[in-house]
């Protein structure tokens, strides 16, 4: 089998969302380097106009440069190549590492073993890091948590390891559900996390959570925000990420009738908003 190789120069902070979009287009075998993504697509799947599609996609990411290498390469184990680029890292109180990494866990860190399988939410993107850094100050023992758009399941797993008693995690993507299920098993928290495919429609009508986490796109957050608020206890917290600085006013104004803003954390242009439902 033969592949066409594509080379994209793009800042590191945009790697995860771009990989997610390219995966939907049929690309595979992502290799992440400093400010660069190399990816492949089967020659037989290379549709007419795909270059134009990529250019349109990249228009939403600043600082990109698209370089197409029209070379045909032999079939390889692309996932294994990509895995070699994913290492362990410390994020706040957590030590996030893939299962194949052999790095020792620092004694003061909580281990999260996450094999991303190229799903969003590996801990390598600002949006995930922002929530992970906030979580220790938000999760109380025996809390009930909702994880909307769970991705790899990393936030659900972190919440349980901080003392939450149960998490309802959901995602509309079947690939993410499979990946999250694997990671939940790796971390031994399967009895505490309910994983469902779907959106807010899978939240039981009588469920009231103490904390809701949503690391998803701005437009989806705006659409689902009423459901998020309805699913929280009075005084419960919601943390919204997947947002950039320009989204701040739209999100905070939509929150203001029902919740008060507690904190807004920022890393580069990405932000995470913590709000508390009014009592």
Secondary structure, 3 states (H helix, E strand, C coil): CEEEEEEEECCHHHHHHHHHHHHHCCCEEEEEECCEEEEEEEHHHCCCCHHHHHHHHHCCCCCCEEEEEEEEEECCCHHHHHHCCCCCEEECCEEEECCCCCCCCCCCCEEEECCCCCCCCCCCCHHHHHHHHHHCCCCCCCCEEEEECCCCCHHHHHHHHCCCCEEEEEECCHHHHHHHHHHHHHCCCCCCEEEEECCHHHCCCCCCEEEEEEECCHHHHHHHHHHHHHCEEEEEEEEEEEEEHHHHHHHHHHHCCCEEEEEEEEECCEEEEEEEECC
